[in-house]
């Protein structure tokens, strides 16, 4: 059996053989990159002991190019601007013998480059038995800077660039989001559902941070600031009854839903 331009080899096993049909198995190792442009790898075989290879036949095996490295997942995909976090970046089709020393990392926040801001924790080979790019998978664990390089009060998109300094050069990009320290957030909202008979009597509680401003928590003025600003809560377009109070830097809202008398899925604004 001749595969491509390799020297002839014998079959690994003869599964069955009659005058009509012969079934054999053969395992040969690539790479077959030289045949990617042609799209097919020729395999020629004949019978040495029966007819001294007086006759032979050839069939083609389709050769598919191995995809370029691609990022499968980035986790987590967001973090607070004043926090440090570990990020796992999983990618496939990298060189199977990839090592940490083959990687060069860059971090951009917006359009600004912040070199040397990422720390490699580990590079895990997810398929250690794989010998080629077509089956490889790695997870790169990185530690982000202690704070957003653009400032802890800044949000926006951060881009990680992973370059491979291997025999064939590759470059991968992935992103995560910084949430500015002063960004308003709903930390708690409960209950998530309520009987229609409880509307107007059983309170709904919402806990908000950095609302209506990031500075109000320093002097416990969030409730007063919200009231002065005309705070309203709408449930599916209808005004609810709301009161506010300060607690540990957060704004606590006590909400009574409007009476409707019928069940529905509502949006709270």
C-alpha positions in Angstrom: 0.0 0.0 0.0 1.4 3.4 -1.0 -0.1 6.5 0.7 0.8 9.7 -1.1 4.6 9.8 -1.7 5.4 7.6 1.3 7.3 4.3 0.8 5.0 1.2 0.4 3.8 -0.5 3.6 1.8 -3.6 4.4 -1.7 -3.5 5.8 -2.0 -3.6 9.5 -4.7 -6.3 9.4 -6.8 -8.2 6.8 -10.3 -8.2 8.2 -11.7 -10.4 5.5 -10.9 -11.5 1.9 -12.7 -13.3 -0.9 -12.3 -13.2 -4.6 -14.9 -10.5 -4.7 -13.9 -8.3 -1.7 -11.0 -7.6 0.5 -11.3 -5.5 3.7 -8.1 -4.3 5.4 -7.0 -1.7 7.9 -4.1 0.6 7.8 -2.9 3.4 10.0 -0.3 5.9 8.8 0.9 9.2 10.3 0.9 12.5 8.5 1.2 15.4 8.3 -0.6 15.7 4.9 -0.3 19.5 4.5 1.4 19.0 1.1 -1.9 17.6 -0.2 -4.2 20.3 1.2 -4.1 22.4 -2.0 -4.8 19.3 -4.1 -7.7 18.4 -1.8 -7.0 14.7 -2.0 -4.5 12.1 -0.8 -4.0 9.2 -3.2 -3.9 5.7 -1.7 -2.7 2.9 -4.1 -2.7 -0.8 -3.2 -2.1 -4.1 -4.9 -1.6 -7.8 -4.0 2.0 -8.9 -3.8 1.5 -12.7 -3.1 -1.3 -13.2 -5.5 -0.3 -11.4 -8.7 3.0 -9.8 -7.7 1.3 -6.4 -7.9 0.7 -6.8 -11.7 -2.5 -4.9 -11.1 -3.2 -2.0 -8.7 -6.0 0.4 -7.9 -6.1 3.9 -6.4 -8.6 5.8 -4.4 -8.5 9.3 -3.0 -8.9 10.4 0.7 -10.2 14.0 1.0 -7.7 16.2 2.9 -9.2 19.0 5.0 -7.1 21.9 6.2 -6.8 22.2 10.0 -8.6 25.3 11.1 -6.5 28.2 12.4 -6.5 28.5 16.2 -9.7 29.8 17.6 -10.9 30.9 21.0 -13.7 28.8 22.3 -14.5 30.5 25.6 -13.4 33.3 27.9 -14.6 33.1 31.5 -15.5 35.3 33.2 -16.4 37.9 30.6 -16.8 40.9 33.0 -15.4 42.2 36.3 -15.4 45.3 38.5 -12.8 47.9 37.6 -11.3 47.9 41.1 -10.9 44.1 41.3 -8.3 41.6 40.3 -9.5 38.3 38.7 -8.4 35.2 37.0 -9.6 34.7 33.5 -9.7 31.3 31.7 -9.2 31.5 27.9 -9.8 28.2 26.1 -8.7 27.8 22.5 -8.5 24.9 20.0 -6.2 24.1 17.0 -3.0 25.5 18.5 0.3 23.6 18.0 0.0 20.4 20.1 3.4 21.1 21.8 2.5 24.6 22.8 4.3 25.9 26.0 4.0 29.1 28.1 7.3 30.3 26.6 5.7 30.4 23.1 3.1 33.0 24.2 3.3 36.8 24.1 0.4 38.7 25.7 -0.9 42.2 25.3 -3.7 44.0 27.1 -5.7 46.9 25.5 -8.3 48.9 27.3 -10.1 50.9 24.6 -7.4 51.9 22.2 -4.6 52.1 24.8 -2.0 49.4 25.1 -1.0 48.4 28.7 2.0 46.0 28.3 3.1 43.6 31.0 -0.2 43.9 32.8 -1.3 40.2 32.5 0.2 37.4 34.5 0.2 33.8 33.3 -1.0 31.4 36.0 -1.0 28.2 34.0 -1.4 26.7 30.5 -3.3 23.4 30.6 -3.3 20.9 27.8 -6.8 19.6 27.7 -6.0 16.7 25.4 -2.5 15.5 26.4 -2.7 12.5 24.0 -3.1 14.8 21.0 -0.1 15.1 18.7 -1.4 17.5 16.1 -3.3 20.8 15.8 -6.5 19.2 14.6 -7.3 17.7 18.0 -5.5 20.1 20.4 -7.2 22.2 23.1 -5.6 24.4 25.7 -6.8 26.6 28.6 -4.7 29.6 29.5 -5.3 31.0 33.0 -4.4 34.7 33.3 -4.5 37.1 36.2 -5.7 40.6 35.3 -4.3 43.8 36.8 -5.3 44.7 40.4 -7.4 47.6 39.0 -8.5 48.6 35.5 -5.4 50.2 34.0 -7.6 53.0 32.7 -8.7 53.8 36.3 -11.1 52.1 38.7 -13.8 54.6 37.9 -13.7 53.7 34.2 -15.6 51.0 32.5 -15.3 49.7 29.0 -14.0 46.8 27.0 -10.6 45.2 27.5 -8.9 43.1 24.8 -6.5 40.4 25.4 -4.1 39.6 22.5 -2.4 36.1 22.6 0.4 35.7 20.0 2.0 32.4 19.4 5.8 32.6 18.8 5.8 29.2 17.1 7.1 28.0 13.7 3.8 29.3 12.3 2.7 32.6 13.8 -0.8 33.0 15.1 -2.6 35.7 17.0 -5.9 35.4 18.9 -8.0 38.2 20.4 -10.6 38.0 23.1 -12.4 40.6 25.2 -13.9 41.1 28.7 -15.7 44.1 30.2 -14.7 46.3 33.0 -17.7 47.6 35.1 -16.8 51.0 36.6 -16.7 51.2 40.4 -19.4 53.8 40.5 -21.8 52.0 38.1 -25.3 51.7 39.5 -26.3 48.1 40.2 -29.3 46.2 41.6 -27.8 43.9 44.2 -31.1 42.3 45.3 -34.7 42.2 44.2 -37.2 40.0 45.9 -39.6 38.4 45.7 -39.4 37.6 42.0 -43.1 36.7 41.9 -46.1 37.7 44.0 -49.7 36.6 44.3 -52.2 39.2 42.9 -53.9 39.3 46.3 -50.6 40.4 47.9 -50.2 43.5 45.6 -50.4 46.7 47.5 -49.9 45.0 50.9 -46.8 42.7 50.7 -43.6 44.7 50.1 -41.1 44.1 47.4 -37.5 44.9 48.4 -34.8 46.2 46.1 -31.2 46.9 47.2 -29.3 49.3 44.9 -25.6 50.3 45.1 -24.2 53.6 43.6 -27.7 54.9 43.1 -28.7 57.6 42.4 -24.9 58.5 42.5 -21.7 56.8 43.5 -20.9 59.5 46.1 -24.2 59.4 48.1 -23.0 56.3 50.0 -20.3 58.2 51.8 -22.7 60.4 53.8 -25.8 58.1 53.7 -27.7 60.6 51.5 -28.9 58.1 48.8 -32.5 58.0 49.9 -32.7 61.8 50.2 -31.0 62.3 46.9 -33.4 59.8 45.2 -36.4 61.5 46.7 -35.2 65.0 45.7 -34.7 63.7 42.2 -38.3 62.5 41.9 -37.7 58.7 42.3 -40.4 56.6 40.8 -40.8 52.8 40.2 -42.9 51.6 37.4 -44.3 48.1 37.2 -45.3 47.3 33.7 -46.0 51.0 33.0 -47.9 51.6 36.2 -46.6 53.7 39.2 -45.9 51.7 42.3 -45.7 53.1 45.8 -42.0 53.4 46.9 -40.1 54.5 49.9 -36.3 54.6 50.3 -33.8 54.2 53.1 -30.0 54.1 53.5 -28.2 51.0 54.8 -24.5 50.3 54.8 -23.9 52.5 51.7 -26.8 51.0 49.8 -30.2 52.4 48.9 -33.1 50.1 50.1 -36.3 50.5 48.3 -39.6 49.2 49.7 -42.1 48.8 46.9 -45.8 48.2 46.9 -47.1 46.9 43.5 -50.2 48.5 42.0 -53.4 46.6 42.4 -54.4 45.0 39.1 -56.4 41.9 40.0 -54.9 39.7 37.3 -51.7 37.7 36.8 -49.1 38.8 34.3 -45.3 39.0 33.7 -44.2 42.5 34.4 -41.1 44.7 33.8 -39.9 46.8 36.7 -38.2 50.2 35.9 
